Amino acid sequence: MTDPITDIEKELERAERAMDSAEASLGADRQRITQAAQLDAAEAVAMTGIAMESDEEAAEAYRLSILARRNGKNEEAKRAAAKERNARKKAKADHKAATRSARKAYNAIRFSDPSSLGFLRVIQVLLGLNILGACLALSLIAKGSFAMTPLDIWSLIDVVLDGVTFWLIMKRKALTRTWVITVSLLNIAAAIIFGVIMGGHSILAVLQMSTLDVFMLLYFIFSKRVKASLVNPFNTRALKDDLDEDESFFQPKTWAFWRNLLIYFVVFSIVGHWMEAGVCLLIKYGIVPGTYDPTSQIWSDWLYPFPVYGIGFCACALLLYPLKNFLQRKIPGPMITSLIISFLVNALVCTIIEFTMGMLVNADLQLWDYSNMFGNFMGQVCLQNALFFGLVATLMTWVVYPALEKLFRRLPVESMTALFVVVMVGFAILLALYYISLPQTVML
C-alpha cells in the first residue's frame, strides 16, 4: 500500500516543476522587458529635467535680451537673443529625446504580455494557412498536367521561408524583424525580375502582385508592437531557457504524455500520407529523382492513414527528441553543431525504421523499389530518402513537437480529454472504412 499523502506530495512537486519550467522563459521575458522599461522611463525623466533646464536658460536669455534692448545695448541684446535661440533649439531636441524614451517605456509595458502578440498572431495564423494551403494545392494538382516554372519553384522556397518566420514569431526572437524585412525585399526583387524581365509585366503590376510583401515590409519596419514584443535574443542564454522548457515536455511517466503521443500517431498517420503525395509530386515534375504510381490510392483517399508515418513521429518524440535535448545540453557553443549531429542521427534512425518495415512488408519490392536509386541498399532504402527523412525528423523534433506540446499545455485538461476522444473515435472510423473488410452474408 502506498501512502496517499506521499503520492499527493509527489504530484504537487511534479506540478510545481512543470509550472516553473513552463513559466521560466515567460518570467525571463517579463524581467527583461520590465528592466528595459525602467531604464527608458529613467532616461525620459532625466531628459525631461535637462529639457526644463534648457527652457529656463532660454527664458533667462530672453529676459536679458529684453533688458539689453531697453538699455540700448544692441550688441549685448544680439548675443542674448542668439543664446536664447540656441537654448530653445536644445530644449526642443531634449524634449523630443525625452518623449522617445517615454514612448519606448510605455510600449514596452503595453506589449509586455507574452501571451498576447496582437496582430502578429494574425500574421502567424496567415503564415500557417499559407503553408498548409501550398501543400494541399501541390497535392490537388498532381493528377493534372502542369509544368513548374522558375517562379513556381521560388514560390515553394518562399513557403519554406514562411515556416522559418512562423517559428521566429512563435519564439518572439528579436531577429524576426530583420529576417522578415530581408525576405520581403527578396520577394519583391524576385517578383520584379520574374515579372519584368521574363514576363513583360510593368513594375506597377509586379508591385500589385507583391502587395503582401510590401505590407509585411512596412509593418515590420514601423510597427511598435514588433519592436516591443519581439525581444528575445538569439544567443546562448536564450537557447538555454528554451532547452529548459523543451526538456519539461518529455515526461513519459504521465498520462498526458502518452495521451498526446496517441493523438500525434493518428494525426501524423494522415499528414504523412499528404507528405508522401507532395514528394511524389516533386518526382512527377522532375525536381527530385525517383518513380511514382499515378494510379496509387495516395491520390484519391486523402484520409487514408499511413501508420508508418505515425510510428515515425512517435519515434521522434520518444527517441530523437530526448537525443536532441541531450546534444544541446552536452555540446557547448553554437547550436549548429548539435543540429548537424541531430540531423545525421535522425537520418540514420529513420533509414533503419524504413529498412525494417521494408523487410517485414516489402520483401518482394512490390510496395516500393529503390534499386535504381543512387546509394540504395537492397532496394529498400536509398540516400535520397535518408536525407529527406532526416530533414523531416529534424524539423519535427526541433520545431513541430515542442510547438505542439506548448500549445497543448495551454489548453484545459477537459479540452484535451475531449480532443483525445474525438481523435480516437475518428481514427476508429477510418480504420473501419479502409482496413476492416468483413465477409458479406448472402440473404436467401
C-alpha positions as CSV (number, residue, x, y, z in Angstrom):
1,M,0.0,0.0,0.0
2,T,1.3,3.4,-0.9
3,D,0.9,6.4,1.3
4,P,-1.8,8.7,-0.2
5,I,-0.2,11.8,1.4
6,T,3.2,10.9,-0.2
7,D,1.5,10.4,-3.6
8,I,-0.1,13.8,-3.3
9,E,3.2,15.4,-2.4
10,K,4.8,13.9,-5.4
11,E,2.1,15.1,-7.7
12,L,2.4,18.6,-6.2
13,E,6.1,18.5,-6.8
14,R,5.7,17.4,-10.4
15,A,3.1,20.1,-10.9
16,E,5.4,22.8,-9.4
17,R,8.3,21.7,-11.6
18,A,6.0,21.8,-14.7
19,M,4.8,25.3,-13.8
20,D,8.3,26.5,-13.1
21,S,9.6,25.3,-16.4
22,A,6.6,26.5,-18.3
23,E,6.9,30.0,-16.9
24,A,10.7,30.2,-16.8
25,S,11.0,31.7,-20.2
26,L,8.0,33.9,-19.7
27,G,9.4,35.2,-16.5
28,A,12.7,36.0,-18.1
29,D,10.9,37.8,-20.9
30,R,8.9,39.9,-18.4
31,Q,12.0,40.7,-16.4
32,R,13.9,41.9,-19.5
33,I,11.0,44.0,-20.7
34,T,10.5,45.5,-17.2
35,Q,14.1,46.3,-16.8
36,A,14.2,47.9,-20.3
37,A,11.1,49.9,-19.5
38,Q,12.6,51.1,-16.2
39,L,15.7,52.3,-18.0
40,D,13.7,54.0,-20.7
41,A,11.5,55.7,-18.1
42,A,14.5,56.8,-16.0
43,E,16.1,58.2,-19.2
44,A,12.8,60.0,-20.1
45,V,12.7,61.6,-16.6
46,A,16.4,62.7,-16.9
47,M,15.9,64.1,-20.4
48,T,12.8,66.0,-19.2
49,G,14.8,67.6,-16.4
50,I,17.6,68.6,-18.9
51,A,14.9,70.0,-21.3
52,M,13.4,72.0,-18.5
53,E,16.8,73.4,-17.6
54,S,17.2,74.4,-21.3
55,D,13.8,76.1,-21.2
56,E,14.9,78.1,-18.1
57,E,18.2,79.0,-19.7
58,A,16.2,80.2,-22.8
59,A,13.8,82.2,-20.7
60,E,16.7,83.9,-18.8
61,A,18.4,84.7,-22.1
62,Y,15.2,86.2,-23.4
63,R,14.9,88.3,-20.3
64,L,18.4,89.5,-20.7
65,S,17.9,90.4,-24.3
66,I,14.8,92.5,-23.4
67,L,16.7,94.4,-20.7
68,A,19.6,95.0,-23.1
69,R,17.4,96.4,-25.8
70,R,15.7,98.7,-23.2
71,N,19.1,100.0,-22.1
72,G,20.2,100.5,-25.7
73,K,22.9,97.7,-25.6
74,N,22.2,96.3,-29.0
75,E,25.3,94.1,-29.2
76,E,24.5,92.5,-25.8
77,A,20.9,92.1,-26.9
78,K,22.0,90.2,-30.1
79,R,24.3,87.9,-28.0
80,A,21.4,87.2,-25.6
81,A,19.0,86.6,-28.5
82,A,21.4,84.1,-30.1
83,K,21.9,82.4,-26.8
84,E,18.1,82.2,-26.4
85,R,17.7,80.6,-29.9
86,N,20.4,78.0,-29.1
87,A,18.8,77.2,-25.8
88,R,15.3,76.9,-27.4
89,K,16.7,74.6,-30.1
90,K,18.5,72.5,-27.5
91,A,15.3,72.4,-25.3
92,K,13.3,71.2,-28.3
93,A,15.8,68.4,-29.0
94,D,15.8,67.4,-25.3
95,H,12.0,67.3,-25.2
96,K,12.0,65.0,-28.3
97,A,14.5,62.7,-26.7
98,A,12.5,62.5,-23.5
99,T,9.3,61.8,-25.5
100,R,11.0,59.0,-27.4
101,S,12.3,57.4,-24.2
102,A,8.9,57.7,-22.6
103,R,7.2,56.2,-25.6
104,K,9.6,53.3,-25.5
105,A,8.9,52.7,-21.9
106,Y,5.1,52.9,-22.5
107,N,5.3,50.5,-25.4
108,A,7.5,48.0,-23.5
109,I,4.9,47.8,-20.7
110,R,1.9,47.9,-23.2
111,F,3.2,44.9,-25.2
112,S,4.8,43.1,-22.3
113,D,2.2,40.3,-22.0
114,P,4.0,37.3,-23.7
115,S,0.7,35.5,-24.3
116,S,-0.6,38.4,-26.5
117,L,1.0,39.1,-29.8
118,G,-1.8,41.2,-31.2
119,F,-1.8,41.5,-35.0
120,L,1.4,39.4,-35.0
121,R,-0.7,36.5,-34.0
122,V,-2.9,37.1,-37.1
123,I,0.2,37.2,-39.3
124,Q,1.3,33.9,-37.7
125,V,-2.0,32.3,-38.5
126,L,-1.9,33.5,-42.1
127,L,1.6,32.1,-42.5
128,G,0.4,28.7,-41.2
129,L,-2.6,28.7,-43.5
130,N,-0.4,29.7,-46.4
131,I,2.0,26.7,-45.7
132,L,-1.0,24.3,-45.4
133,G,-2.7,25.7,-48.5
134,A,0.5,25.4,-50.5
135,C,0.9,21.7,-49.5
136,L,-2.7,21.0,-50.3
137,A,-2.5,22.8,-53.7
138,L,0.5,20.8,-54.7
139,S,-1.3,17.6,-53.9
140,L,-4.5,18.6,-55.7
141,I,-2.8,19.4,-59.0
142,A,-0.9,16.1,-59.1
143,K,-3.3,14.4,-61.4
144,G,-3.3,17.2,-64.0
145,S,-0.6,18.3,-66.4
146,F,1.4,21.2,-65.0
147,A,4.9,22.4,-65.8
148,M,6.7,24.1,-63.0
149,T,8.3,27.4,-63.9
150,P,11.2,29.2,-62.0
151,L,8.5,31.4,-60.4
152,D,6.7,28.3,-59.1
153,I,10.0,26.9,-57.7
154,W,10.7,30.3,-56.0
155,S,7.2,30.1,-54.5
156,L,8.0,26.8,-52.9
157,I,11.2,28.2,-51.5
158,D,9.1,31.1,-50.1
159,V,6.8,28.7,-48.3
160,V,9.9,27.3,-46.5
161,L,10.9,30.8,-45.6
162,D,7.4,31.4,-44.2
163,G,7.9,28.4,-42.0
164,V,11.0,30.0,-40.5
165,T,9.1,33.2,-40.0
166,F,6.3,31.3,-38.2
167,W,8.9,29.8,-35.8
168,L,10.7,33.1,-35.2
169,I,7.4,34.8,-34.3
170,M,6.4,31.9,-32.0
171,K,9.8,32.2,-30.2
172,R,9.5,36.1,-30.2
173,K,13.0,36.4,-31.4
174,A,14.4,39.9,-32.0
175,L,15.9,38.5,-35.2
176,T,12.4,38.2,-36.7
177,R,12.3,41.9,-37.7
178,T,15.5,41.7,-39.7
179,W,14.5,38.4,-41.2
180,V,11.1,39.5,-42.4
181,I,12.4,42.7,-43.9
182,T,15.1,40.8,-45.7
183,V,12.7,38.1,-47.0
184,S,10.2,40.7,-48.1
185,L,12.8,42.7,-50.1
186,L,14.0,39.4,-51.7
187,N,10.4,38.5,-52.7
188,I,9.8,42.0,-54.1
189,A,13.1,41.9,-56.1
190,A,12.3,38.3,-57.3
191,A,8.8,39.4,-58.4
192,I,10.3,42.3,-60.4
193,I,12.9,40.1,-62.0
194,F,10.4,37.4,-63.0
195,G,7.6,39.8,-63.9
196,V,9.5,42.5,-65.9
197,I,12.4,40.6,-67.4
198,M,10.7,37.2,-68.0
199,G,7.0,38.0,-68.1
200,G,7.0,41.5,-69.5
201,H,4.8,42.9,-66.8
202,S,5.0,46.5,-65.7
203,I,6.7,47.4,-62.4
204,L,3.3,48.7,-61.1
205,A,1.7,45.3,-61.9
206,V,4.5,43.5,-60.2
207,L,4.2,45.6,-57.1
208,Q,0.5,44.9,-57.0
209,M,1.3,41.2,-57.0
210,S,3.7,41.8,-54.2
211,T,1.1,43.6,-52.0
212,L,1.5,41.2,-49.1
213,D,5.3,41.5,-49.1
214,V,5.1,45.3,-49.3
215,F,2.7,45.2,-46.3
216,M,5.0,42.9,-44.3
217,L,7.9,45.1,-45.1
218,L,6.2,48.3,-43.9
219,Y,4.6,46.7,-40.9
220,F,7.9,45.2,-39.6
221,I,9.7,48.5,-40.2
222,F,7.3,50.8,-38.4
223,S,5.1,48.6,-36.1
224,K,5.6,49.5,-32.4
225,R,4.3,46.0,-31.4
226,V,7.0,44.3,-33.5
227,K,9.7,46.4,-31.8
228,A,8.4,45.9,-28.3
229,S,7.1,42.3,-28.5
230,L,9.9,40.5,-30.4
231,V,12.6,41.0,-27.9
232,N,14.1,37.5,-27.1
233,P,17.7,37.4,-28.0
234,F,19.1,34.7,-30.3
235,N,22.0,33.8,-28.0
236,T,23.3,31.1,-25.7
237,R,21.3,32.2,-22.7
238,A,18.0,32.3,-24.7
239,L,18.8,28.9,-26.1
240,K,19.3,27.5,-22.6
241,D,15.9,28.9,-21.5
242,D,14.3,27.2,-24.5
243,L,16.1,24.0,-23.7
244,D,14.8,24.0,-20.1
245,E,11.3,24.3,-21.4
246,D,11.8,21.7,-24.1
247,E,13.1,19.1,-21.5
248,S,10.0,19.7,-19.4
249,F,7.9,18.3,-22.3
250,F,9.4,14.8,-22.1
251,Q,7.5,13.3,-19.1
252,P,6.9,9.6,-20.0
253,K,5.6,8.8,-16.5
254,T,2.5,10.9,-17.0
255,W,-0.8,10.1,-18.8
256,A,-0.7,13.4,-20.6
257,F,2.5,12.5,-22.3
258,W,1.0,9.2,-23.7
259,R,-2.3,10.8,-24.5
260,N,-0.6,13.4,-26.6
261,L,1.5,10.7,-28.2
262,L,-1.6,8.8,-29.3
263,I,-3.0,12.0,-30.8
264,Y,0.2,12.5,-32.7
265,F,0.2,9.0,-34.0
266,V,-3.3,9.4,-35.5
267,V,-2.7,12.9,-36.9
268,F,0.6,12.2,-38.5
269,S,-0.5,8.9,-40.0
270,I,-2.7,11.1,-42.1
271,V,-0.3,14.1,-42.5
272,G,2.3,11.6,-43.6
273,H,0.0,10.5,-46.4
274,W,-0.1,14.1,-47.6
275,M,3.6,14.5,-47.3
276,E,4.2,11.4,-49.4
277,A,1.9,12.8,-52.1
278,G,3.9,16.0,-52.0
279,V,7.2,14.1,-52.5
280,C,5.6,12.1,-55.4
281,L,4.6,15.4,-56.9
282,L,8.2,16.7,-56.8
283,I,9.2,13.4,-58.5
284,K,6.4,13.9,-61.1
285,Y,7.8,17.4,-62.1
286,G,11.4,16.2,-62.2
287,I,12.5,18.3,-59.2
288,V,13.8,15.2,-57.4
289,P,14.7,11.8,-59.0
290,G,12.5,8.7,-58.5
291,T,9.4,6.9,-59.6
292,Y,5.8,7.1,-58.5
293,D,2.5,5.4,-59.3
294,P,-0.1,7.8,-60.8
295,T,-2.9,5.4,-60.1
296,S,-2.0,4.8,-56.5
297,Q,-4.5,5.3,-53.7
298,I,-2.4,8.1,-52.4
299,W,-4.1,10.4,-54.9
300,S,-7.7,9.6,-54.1
301,D,-8.4,8.7,-50.4
302,W,-6.9,11.7,-48.7
303,L,-7.8,10.5,-45.2
304,Y,-6.3,7.0,-45.7
305,P,-3.9,6.7,-42.7
306,F,-0.3,5.5,-43.3
307,P,0.6,4.2,-39.8
308,V,4.3,4.1,-40.7
309,Y,4.4,7.9,-40.5
310,G,2.6,7.9,-37.2
311,I,5.1,5.5,-35.9
312,G,7.9,7.7,-37.3
313,F,6.6,10.7,-35.4
314,C,6.3,8.7,-32.2
315,A,9.8,7.6,-32.7
316,C,10.8,11.2,-33.0
317,A,9.1,12.1,-29.7
318,L,10.4,9.0,-27.8
319,L,13.9,8.7,-29.1
320,L,15.1,11.6,-31.2
321,Y,13.6,14.4,-29.2
322,P,15.4,13.4,-25.9
323,L,18.6,12.9,-28.0
324,K,18.2,16.5,-29.4
325,N,17.9,17.8,-25.8
326,F,20.9,15.7,-24.7
327,L,23.1,17.1,-27.6
328,Q,22.1,20.6,-26.8
329,R,22.9,20.2,-23.1
330,K,26.2,18.4,-23.7
331,I,27.6,20.3,-26.7
332,P,28.6,23.9,-25.8
333,G,28.9,26.7,-28.2
334,P,26.7,27.4,-31.3
335,M,23.5,25.4,-31.9
336,I,24.6,24.4,-35.4
337,T,26.9,21.6,-34.1
338,S,24.2,19.8,-32.1
339,L,21.8,20.5,-35.0
340,I,24.0,18.8,-37.6
341,I,24.7,15.8,-35.3
342,S,20.9,15.5,-34.6
343,F,20.2,15.6,-38.3
344,L,22.7,12.8,-39.1
345,V,21.4,10.6,-36.3
346,N,17.8,11.3,-37.3
347,A,18.5,10.3,-40.9
348,L,20.2,7.0,-39.7
349,V,17.3,6.1,-37.3
350,C,14.7,6.8,-39.9
351,T,16.6,4.8,-42.5
352,I,16.8,1.8,-40.1
353,I,13.0,2.1,-39.5
354,E,12.3,2.2,-43.2
355,F,14.6,-0.8,-43.9
356,T,13.0,-2.8,-41.1
357,M,9.5,-2.0,-42.4
358,G,10.7,-2.9,-45.9
359,M,12.0,-6.3,-44.8
360,L,8.7,-7.0,-43.0
361,V,6.2,-5.9,-45.6
362,N,8.1,-5.2,-48.8
363,A,10.5,-8.2,-49.1
364,D,9.4,-8.7,-52.7
365,L,9.8,-5.0,-53.5
366,Q,6.2,-4.7,-54.6
367,L,5.3,-1.6,-52.5
368,W,8.5,0.3,-53.3
369,D,11.7,-0.4,-55.1
370,Y,14.8,1.9,-54.9
371,S,17.1,-0.5,-56.8
372,N,17.7,2.2,-59.5
373,M,18.3,5.0,-57.0
374,F,21.8,6.2,-56.0
375,G,23.1,4.9,-52.7
376,N,20.4,2.2,-52.3
377,F,20.6,-0.9,-50.1
378,M,18.7,-4.0,-51.2
379,G,16.2,-1.7,-52.9
380,Q,14.6,-0.9,-49.6
381,V,16.4,2.3,-48.7
382,C,18.4,4.9,-50.6
383,L,20.4,8.0,-49.8
384,Q,17.8,10.5,-51.1
385,N,15.1,9.2,-48.8
386,A,17.6,9.1,-45.9
387,L,18.3,12.8,-46.3
388,F,14.7,13.6,-46.8
389,F,13.6,11.7,-43.7
390,G,16.5,13.2,-41.7
391,L,15.3,16.7,-42.7
392,V,11.7,16.0,-41.8
393,A,12.6,14.3,-38.5
394,T,14.8,17.2,-37.5
395,L,12.0,19.6,-38.3
396,M,9.7,17.5,-36.2
397,T,12.0,17.2,-33.2
398,W,13.3,20.8,-33.2
399,V,10.2,22.7,-34.2
400,V,6.9,20.9,-34.6
401,Y,6.8,18.6,-31.5
402,P,7.8,21.3,-28.9
403,A,5.4,23.8,-30.6
404,L,2.5,21.3,-30.3
405,E,3.4,20.5,-26.7
406,K,3.5,24.2,-25.8
407,L,0.1,24.6,-27.5
408,F,-1.5,21.6,-25.7
409,R,-0.2,22.9,-22.3
410,R,-2.3,26.0,-22.7
411,L,-5.5,24.0,-23.2
412,P,-7.6,23.0,-20.2
413,V,-7.4,19.3,-19.2
414,E,-11.1,18.8,-20.1
415,S,-10.5,20.2,-23.6
416,M,-7.5,17.9,-24.1
417,T,-9.6,14.9,-23.0
418,A,-12.4,15.9,-25.4
419,L,-9.9,16.3,-28.2
420,F,-8.4,12.8,-27.4
421,V,-11.8,11.2,-27.6
422,V,-12.6,12.9,-30.9
423,V,-9.3,11.9,-32.5
424,M,-9.6,8.3,-31.3
425,V,-13.2,7.8,-32.4
426,G,-12.4,9.4,-35.8
427,F,-9.4,7.1,-36.2
428,A,-11.6,4.1,-35.4
429,I,-14.0,5.2,-38.1
430,L,-11.1,5.5,-40.6
431,L,-9.8,2.0,-39.7
432,A,-13.3,0.6,-40.2
433,L,-13.6,2.3,-43.6
434,Y,-10.1,1.4,-45.0
435,Y,-8.7,-1.6,-43.2
436,I,-11.6,-3.8,-41.9
437,S,-13.5,-5.8,-44.5
438,L,-15.9,-8.3,-43.1
439,P,-17.3,-11.1,-45.3
440,Q,-20.8,-10.4,-46.6
441,T,-23.5,-13.0,-45.9
442,V,-26.0,-13.7,-48.6
443,M,-29.6,-13.5,-47.6
444,L,-31.8,-16.2,-49.2
